[in-house]
Amino acid sequence: MIQTFGDVIDKPTGCDKHLILEFSPYTLPLSEEWRNNSLLVNFMANYLNTLFSTHFDKPEEFKQTVKYVANELLENAVKFYDKTSLCAIGIQLYLYNERLIFFVTNSIHLQAVDAFQAYLQVLTSTDPQELWQEKLANKLEEDNNSSGLGLLTMLVPYEAKLGWKF
């Protein structure tokens, strides 16, 4: 049974402005994977900026947005990746006149699914601004690697729409 959370949309068809990348995170230690994520994110942002910068009033702002969102999505995909899986992590970007759509695919360990879905239930049913301020305050008090601030930052300042499909 397919479960969805948030604003799930189907992958676009017929979009001629797109970039699709896949990689196998299980081949490198996590510290090296972070460095590779940075390379991928910079490539994606530079690629889109080079080809489509004339489509935007503020190309540098567009580039920084791509870098931030892609980085957060890839960091989460790698951090919570099921290391026993042989599936690749994929990131796809589709550029339209009015919006940029990212799709990330990865595998999560079966034992982590319930906790992650419980978090997504809270994330998608609570005021993002309120949750962001609460998480930010908690982050300052604790050294927590799973603060959820990356997803919330996409929702609050960047006004992204996020969705998950299991």
C-alpha positions as CSV (number, residue, x, y, z in Angstrom):
1,M,0.0,0.0,0.0
2,I,1.4,3.4,-1.0
3,Q,1.4,6.0,1.7
4,T,1.9,9.7,1.0
5,F,2.7,12.7,3.2
6,G,2.7,16.4,2.3
7,D,2.3,17.7,-1.2
8,V,3.1,14.7,-3.4
9,I,3.1,15.3,-7.2
10,D,3.9,12.9,-10.0
11,K,7.1,13.2,-11.9
12,P,6.5,15.6,-14.8
13,T,6.5,14.4,-18.4
14,G,7.4,16.5,-21.4
15,C,9.7,18.8,-19.6
16,D,12.7,19.7,-21.8
17,K,14.6,21.5,-19.0
18,H,15.7,18.8,-16.6
19,L,18.8,17.2,-15.0
20,I,18.8,13.6,-13.7
21,L,21.7,12.2,-11.6
22,E,22.1,8.9,-9.7
23,F,24.9,7.7,-7.5
24,S,25.7,4.8,-5.2
25,P,26.4,6.0,-1.7
26,Y,27.3,2.7,-0.3
27,T,30.7,2.8,-2.0
28,L,32.2,5.6,0.1
29,P,32.5,6.5,3.8
30,L,30.0,9.1,5.0
31,S,32.6,11.8,5.3
32,E,33.6,11.4,1.7
33,E,30.0,11.3,0.6
34,W,29.4,14.8,2.1
35,R,32.2,16.1,-0.1
36,N,30.7,14.4,-3.1
37,N,27.3,15.9,-2.3
38,S,28.9,19.3,-2.4
39,L,30.4,18.6,-5.8
40,L,27.0,17.4,-7.1
41,V,25.1,20.4,-5.7
42,N,27.6,22.8,-7.2
43,F,27.4,21.1,-10.5
44,M,23.6,21.1,-10.5
45,A,23.5,24.8,-9.6
46,N,26.1,25.8,-12.1
47,Y,24.6,23.7,-14.8
48,L,21.1,25.2,-14.4
49,N,22.5,28.7,-13.9
50,T,24.6,28.5,-17.0
51,L,21.8,27.2,-19.3
52,F,18.9,29.1,-17.9
53,S,20.2,32.3,-16.1
54,T,18.5,34.5,-18.7
55,H,15.1,33.1,-17.5
56,F,15.4,34.7,-14.1
57,D,15.5,38.2,-12.7
58,K,18.0,37.2,-10.0
59,P,20.2,34.4,-11.4
60,E,22.6,34.4,-8.4
61,E,19.6,34.0,-6.0
62,F,18.3,31.2,-8.1
63,K,21.7,29.5,-8.1
64,Q,21.9,29.8,-4.3
65,T,18.4,28.4,-3.9
66,V,19.2,25.4,-6.1
67,K,22.4,24.8,-4.0
68,Y,20.6,25.0,-0.7
69,V,17.6,22.9,-1.5
70,A,19.6,20.2,-3.4
71,N,22.1,20.1,-0.6
72,E,19.4,19.5,2.1
73,L,17.7,16.9,0.0
74,L,20.9,15.0,-0.7
75,E,22.2,15.3,2.8
76,N,18.9,13.7,4.1
77,A,19.0,11.0,1.4
78,V,22.5,10.0,2.3
79,K,22.1,10.4,6.1
80,F,19.1,8.1,6.3
81,Y,20.1,5.8,3.4
82,D,19.7,2.0,4.1
83,K,23.3,0.9,3.8
84,T,22.2,-2.7,3.2
85,S,20.3,-1.6,0.0
86,L,21.8,-1.8,-3.4
87,C,19.6,0.9,-4.7
88,A,21.1,4.2,-6.0
89,I,20.2,7.6,-4.7
90,G,18.7,9.7,-7.4
91,I,18.0,13.4,-7.7
92,Q,16.0,14.9,-10.6
93,L,15.4,18.6,-11.3
94,Y,12.7,19.9,-13.6
95,L,12.7,23.6,-14.5
96,Y,9.5,25.3,-15.5
97,N,8.9,29.0,-16.0
98,E,7.3,29.5,-12.6
99,R,8.9,26.7,-10.5
100,L,11.7,24.2,-10.0
101,I,10.7,20.7,-9.0
102,F,13.1,18.3,-7.3
103,F,12.6,14.6,-7.0
104,V,14.9,12.5,-4.7
105,T,14.7,8.7,-4.5
106,N,16.5,6.6,-1.9
107,S,15.9,3.7,0.3
108,I,15.4,3.9,4.1
109,H,15.9,1.0,6.4
110,L,12.6,-0.8,7.2
111,Q,13.2,-0.3,11.0
112,A,13.4,3.5,10.5
113,V,10.2,3.9,8.4
114,D,7.7,4.2,11.3
115,A,9.7,6.9,13.2
116,F,10.2,8.8,9.9
117,Q,6.6,8.6,9.0
118,A,5.6,9.8,12.5
119,Y,7.9,12.8,12.0
120,L,6.4,13.5,8.6
121,Q,2.9,13.4,10.1
122,V,3.9,16.1,12.6
123,L,5.8,18.1,9.9
124,T,2.9,18.1,7.5
125,S,0.2,18.8,10.1
126,T,1.8,21.6,12.1
127,D,2.4,25.2,11.3
128,P,5.9,25.2,9.7
129,Q,6.8,28.6,11.2
130,E,5.9,27.5,14.7
131,L,7.7,24.1,14.3
132,W,10.8,25.9,12.8
133,Q,11.1,28.2,15.8
134,E,10.7,25.3,18.2
135,K,13.3,23.2,16.4
136,L,15.7,26.1,16.2
137,A,15.5,26.7,19.9
138,N,16.0,23.0,20.6
139,K,19.0,22.9,18.2
140,L,20.7,25.7,20.2
141,E,20.2,23.7,23.4
142,E,21.3,20.3,22.1
143,D,23.9,19.0,19.7
144,N,21.4,16.9,17.6
145,N,22.3,15.5,14.2
146,S,18.7,14.9,13.3
147,S,17.1,18.3,14.1
148,G,14.8,18.5,11.1
149,L,15.9,22.1,10.5
150,G,16.9,21.4,6.9
151,L,13.4,20.4,5.8
152,L,11.8,23.2,7.9
153,T,14.1,25.8,6.4
154,M,13.0,24.7,2.9
155,L,9.4,25.2,4.1
156,V,9.7,28.5,5.9
157,P,12.1,30.9,4.2
158,Y,12.1,29.1,0.8
159,E,8.3,28.4,0.9
160,A,8.9,24.9,-0.7
161,K,6.3,22.3,-1.0
162,L,7.5,18.9,0.2
163,G,6.0,15.5,-0.3
164,W,7.0,11.9,0.4
165,K,5.8,8.6,-1.1
166,F,6.4,5.2,0.5
